[in-house]
Amino acid sequence: MEESDTRFNLFSSIIILLITTLFISQTFSSYIIKPLTYDGTLVRSGRYSFMFPAWDTIEEQDGEAVVAIGSSLTQFGINGSCISAQSKNIVAYNLGVPGSYPYLDMIQTNRAINSNPELVVIEVNPISLSPVSGISSQNVILRLTLGSLHLKHSDYGEWYDILRKEDKQHIDGILQNRFNSESIYFDDSLEELFNRYNESNGEGEWWKINRHWYLSTPNPSSPEWENYLSEPTWLNRYLSSLSPEELDKYENVTIPNLMKRDRYNPVLDSNLNFEALDYMVSSFSNHGIPVLLISYPLHPAAMISLAPNQFDQHNSSIEILLEYNDVTSLNLIWEGNWTRNDFYDYEHLDHFGRQKVCSIISDQLNNTKWS
């Protein structure tokens, strides 16, 4: 055999091996690892892993999509079903993730752009401007590795340059370290499925479990999925569980102390969370996708605990982002019509608060070019 033939055969073998490895890895990820992230087996909350398939679903839907992204403030603050019912030609979605920050949300930007929503609602609260150094390393690693399970070539973008050097290692590379995320969850996934098989003796749909009512998300292939994207599961009101004495201490001691933390004293200088926010807003604006910046209200006891000018940097961040085309703001922090009955706790809304936000956003949608 000539040397050229040998080289060709070797090259062909390598290509076949790479394609086979890619196929096996994607199959294993899609049918074994990802379902275990949705049902809360591998991670505490299925919402940590649901954003990318959510955007894929949104892209396939008819109607004008309004999509809210952010932290648990968004998760507890937006009732997509209510907004859809009260707005003309709108289907609203809630993609808020517990413990999230712009720094962690920005990796979904390109997928969101490709889904071409009518409007993106982006959370910009003081905690959105927290120092990235204050985010637990466990949270960063979890979100970036779970996100990497879903990344396609088209999802990579300038957000990668914003990541700190130590965080880039948790993102699967386009070519190098391509299957890092799969390797992290491989052993635990395999062990979990073996246990399920043994416990059920391999009978019925042994690979499925009943999902947790709050911590799990429906599988994207389930009938519950689309409704869940609009109306996630919410916890019962925390404040209702407190006795009068406990509530008094919570409002007059606990909340004032909570408002002294760094997450409620934002600083814009060298702020990677703000850089991530700026990246997301500018990217949507540059692609002709309108953005609504929303700042959710705080419990009245939190508002009276603020130091003078404490949120000036937060207000400045909004003013900077408003300079982009098709960007508007809905800063509900300074609205005076919020009562303690609107809140789950000092910073998250409850049923009555969600209803108020629904009415405010719906009215704005019905009176703008988006409707």
C-alpha positions in Angstrom: 0.0 0.0 0.0 1.3 3.4 -0.9 2.1 5.9 1.8 -0.6 8.3 0.5 -3.2 5.6 0.8 -2.1 4.8 4.3 -2.4 8.5 5.3 -5.8 8.7 3.7 -7.0 5.6 5.5 -5.6 7.0 8.8 -7.3 10.3 8.2 -10.6 8.7 7.4 -10.4 6.5 10.5 -9.8 9.6 12.7 -12.8 11.4 11.1 -15.1 8.4 11.6 -13.9 8.1 15.2 -14.6 11.7 15.8 -18.1 11.5 14.3 -18.9 8.4 16.2 -17.7 9.9 19.5 -19.7 13.1 18.8 -22.8 11.0 18.0 -22.5 8.8 21.1 -21.8 11.8 23.4 -24.8 13.8 22.1 -27.0 10.7 22.4 -25.9 10.0 25.9 -26.3 13.7 26.9 -29.8 14.0 25.3 -31.3 10.8 26.6 -29.6 10.2 29.9 -27.9 13.2 31.4 -30.3 16.0 30.5 -33.4 14.3 31.7 -31.7 13.8 35.1 -31.0 17.5 35.3 -34.6 18.4 34.6 -36.1 16.1 37.3 -33.7 17.4 39.9 -31.7 14.2 40.4 -28.3 15.6 39.4 -28.8 19.1 40.6 -31.0 20.8 43.2 -33.3 22.6 40.8 -34.3 21.6 37.3 -34.5 25.3 36.4 -30.7 25.5 36.4 -30.8 23.5 33.1 -34.0 24.4 31.4 -33.3 27.8 29.6 -31.8 26.4 26.3 -34.6 23.9 25.6 -37.1 26.7 26.6 -35.7 29.0 23.9 -36.0 26.2 21.4 -39.6 25.7 22.3 -40.2 29.5 22.1 -38.7 29.6 18.6 -41.2 27.0 17.4 -44.3 28.6 18.8 -46.8 30.8 17.0 -47.6 34.2 18.4 -45.5 37.1 19.6 -43.3 35.9 22.4 -42.5 38.0 25.4 -39.7 36.4 27.4 -38.6 37.4 30.9 -35.1 36.3 32.1 -33.4 36.9 35.4 -33.2 35.4 38.9 -35.8 34.1 41.3 -37.1 37.7 41.4 -38.3 37.1 37.9 -39.4 33.5 38.7 -41.6 34.8 41.5 -42.5 38.1 39.8 -43.8 37.1 36.4 -47.0 35.2 35.7 -46.8 34.5 32.0 -50.2 33.0 31.8 -51.7 36.2 33.3 -49.8 38.4 30.9 -50.8 36.3 27.9 -54.5 36.5 28.9 -54.5 40.2 29.4 -52.3 41.2 26.4 -53.2 41.2 22.7 -51.5 38.5 20.6 -48.9 37.9 23.3 -47.5 34.6 24.7 -45.4 35.4 27.7 -42.7 33.2 29.2 -40.9 33.2 32.6 -37.3 31.9 32.4 -36.2 33.2 35.8 -33.6 30.9 37.5 -33.0 30.8 41.3 -29.7 32.3 42.3 -29.0 33.7 38.8 -27.1 36.8 37.8 -26.4 38.5 34.4 -23.0 36.9 34.5 -24.6 33.5 34.4 -27.5 34.3 32.2 -25.5 35.9 29.3 -24.5 32.5 27.8 -28.1 32.1 26.5 -28.0 35.4 24.5 -27.3 34.0 21.1 -29.9 31.2 21.5 -32.4 33.8 22.5 -31.6 36.0 19.5 -32.0 33.0 17.2 -35.4 32.4 18.8 -36.4 35.9 17.7 -38.8 36.9 20.5 -41.0 40.0 20.1 -39.7 41.4 23.4 -37.1 40.4 26.1 -37.8 41.5 29.6 -34.5 41.7 31.5 -34.3 41.9 35.3 -32.2 44.8 36.5 -32.4 45.0 40.3 -29.7 46.1 42.7 -28.7 42.4 43.2 -28.2 42.2 39.4 -25.1 44.4 40.0 -23.6 42.3 42.8 -19.9 41.7 42.6 -19.2 38.4 40.7 -16.7 37.6 43.4 -19.7 37.2 45.7 -21.3 34.5 43.7 -20.4 31.1 45.1 -18.0 29.1 43.0 -20.4 26.1 43.2 -23.1 28.2 41.6 -20.8 29.4 38.8 -19.5 25.9 38.1 -23.0 24.4 38.2 -24.6 26.9 35.8 -21.7 26.9 33.3 -21.3 23.2 33.1 -25.1 22.6 32.8 -25.3 25.3 30.2 -22.4 23.6 28.3 -24.6 20.5 27.9 -26.8 22.5 25.6 -24.3 24.8 23.8 -24.3 24.6 20.0 -21.7 26.2 17.8 -24.0 29.1 17.1 -24.4 29.8 20.9 -20.8 30.9 21.4 -20.2 34.6 21.3 -18.6 37.6 22.9 -20.0 36.6 26.3 -17.0 34.1 26.5 -14.6 37.1 26.7 -16.4 38.5 29.7 -15.9 35.3 31.7 -13.1 35.3 34.3 -10.1 33.1 33.3 -10.9 30.6 36.1 -14.5 30.3 34.9 -13.7 29.6 31.2 -12.5 26.1 32.1 -16.1 25.2 32.9 -17.3 26.0 29.4 -17.0 23.3 26.8 -14.8 24.5 24.0 -15.9 24.4 20.4 -13.1 21.9 19.6 -10.9 21.6 22.7 -12.4 20.1 25.9 -15.6 19.6 23.9 -17.2 17.0 26.1 -16.1 18.3 29.5 -19.7 18.8 30.8 -20.7 15.2 29.7 -17.7 13.8 31.5 -18.7 15.6 34.7 -22.2 14.1 34.9 -21.5 10.8 33.2 -20.8 8.6 36.3 -23.6 10.0 38.4 -26.1 9.6 35.6 -25.1 6.0 34.9 -25.2 5.1 38.6 -28.7 6.8 39.0 -30.1 4.8 36.1 -28.7 1.5 37.3 -30.3 2.2 40.7 -33.7 3.0 39.1 -33.5 -0.2 37.0 -32.7 -2.4 40.0 -35.3 -0.8 42.3 -38.1 -1.4 39.7 -36.7 -4.7 38.5 -36.6 -3.3 35.0 -40.4 -3.1 34.8 -42.5 -0.4 33.2 -40.9 3.0 32.5 -38.2 2.3 35.0 -36.1 5.2 33.9 -38.7 7.8 35.0 -39.4 9.1 38.5 -42.2 11.4 39.8 -40.7 14.8 39.7 -40.6 17.1 42.8 -43.5 19.5 42.8 -41.2 22.6 43.1 -37.5 21.6 42.5 -38.1 19.7 39.2 -39.1 20.9 35.8 -41.2 18.9 33.4 -39.2 17.2 30.7 -39.3 19.3 27.4 -41.1 16.4 25.7 -43.9 16.2 28.4 -47.4 17.8 28.0 -46.7 20.0 31.0 -43.7 21.7 29.5 -45.2 24.6 27.6 -47.5 25.7 30.4 -44.6 25.5 32.9 -42.6 27.9 30.8 -45.3 30.5 31.3 -46.4 29.7 34.8 -43.7 28.1 37.0 -44.4 26.5 40.4 -44.3 29.0 43.2 -43.7 28.5 47.0 -46.3 29.4 49.5 -45.9 32.8 51.1 -43.1 32.8 53.7 -44.4 35.8 55.6 -47.7 34.0 56.3 -45.9 31.4 58.3 -44.5 33.9 60.8 -46.2 34.7 64.1 -46.9 38.4 64.9 -43.8 38.5 67.0 -41.6 36.9 64.4 -43.0 39.2 61.7 -42.2 42.2 63.8 -38.6 41.1 64.2 -38.3 40.2 60.5 -39.5 43.6 59.4 -37.7 45.7 62.0 -34.4 43.8 62.5 -33.8 41.2 59.9 -34.8 43.2 56.8 -32.7 46.3 57.8 -29.7 44.1 58.3 -30.2 42.4 54.9 -30.3 45.7 53.1 -26.8 46.5 54.3 -25.2 43.6 52.3 -23.2 44.2 49.2 -26.0 42.8 47.0 -28.0 45.9 47.9 -25.2 48.3 47.7 -24.3 48.2 44.0 -21.1 49.7 42.5 -20.7 49.9 38.7 -16.9 50.2 38.5 -15.3 47.0 37.3 -18.6 45.2 37.6 -18.8 42.0 35.5 -22.5 41.6 36.1 -23.1 45.0 34.6 -20.8 44.2 31.7 -22.9 41.1 31.1 -26.1 43.1 31.3 -24.7 45.6 28.8 -23.7 42.8 26.5 -27.1 41.2 26.6 -29.0 44.5 26.1 -26.7 45.7 23.3 -26.9 42.3 21.6 -30.7 42.2 21.5 -30.8 45.9 20.5 -28.4 45.3 17.6 -30.5 42.5 16.3 -33.7 44.6 16.4 -35.2 42.8 19.5 -36.8 45.3 21.9 -35.8 45.1 25.5 -37.8 46.0 28.6 -35.7 46.5 31.7 -37.7 45.6 34.8 -36.8 46.4 38.4 -39.0 44.5 40.8 -40.3 46.2 44.0 -39.0 45.6 47.5 -41.0 45.0 50.7 -42.0 48.4 52.3 -39.8 47.6 55.3 -36.8 47.2 53.0 -37.5 50.6 51.3 -37.6 52.5 54.6 -34.3 50.8 55.6 -32.4 52.2 52.6 -29.6 54.7 53.3 -29.7 58.0 51.3 -28.6 57.5 47.7 -28.1 53.7 48.3 -29.5 52.8 44.9 -28.0 55.6 42.9 -25.7 53.2 41.1 -28.6 51.0 40.2 -30.5 54.0 38.8 -27.4 55.0 36.8 -27.1 51.5 35.3 -30.6 51.8 33.9 -29.8 55.2 32.4 -26.8 53.7 30.6 -28.7 50.8 29.2 -31.5 53.0 28.0 -29.1 54.6 25.5 -29.5 51.5 23.3 -32.2 51.5 20.6 -35.6 49.9 21.5 -34.8 49.7 25.2 -37.3 50.9 27.8 -37.5 50.7 31.6 -40.1 49.7 34.1 -38.6 50.6 37.5 -41.1 49.4 40.1 -38.8 49.9 43.1 -40.0 53.5 43.5 -43.7 52.9 42.9 -45.6 53.6 46.2 -48.5 51.1 45.8 -46.8 48.0 47.2 -47.9 46.5 50.5 -46.5 43.7 52.7 -49.3 41.5 51.3 -47.7 41.6 47.8 -44.6 39.8 49.0 -43.4 36.3 49.6 -40.5 37.7 51.6 -38.6 40.9 51.7 -37.6 40.8 48.0 -39.8 38.2 46.2 -43.3 38.9 45.1 -46.3 36.7 46.0 -49.7 36.2 44.3 -51.0 39.7 44.8 -47.7 41.2 43.7 -47.6 39.1 40.6 -51.1 40.2 39.7 -50.1 43.8 40.0 -47.0 43.3 37.8 -49.1 41.4 35.3 -51.5 44.3 35.0 -48.7 46.9 34.7 -46.8 44.9 32.0 -50.0 44.0 30.1 -51.1 47.6 30.0 -47.7 48.6 28.7 -47.8 45.9 26.0 -51.3 46.8 24.9 -50.3 50.4 24.4 -47.0 49.9 22.5 -45.9 48.8 19.0 -45.2 45.3 20.4 -48.9 44.4 20.6 
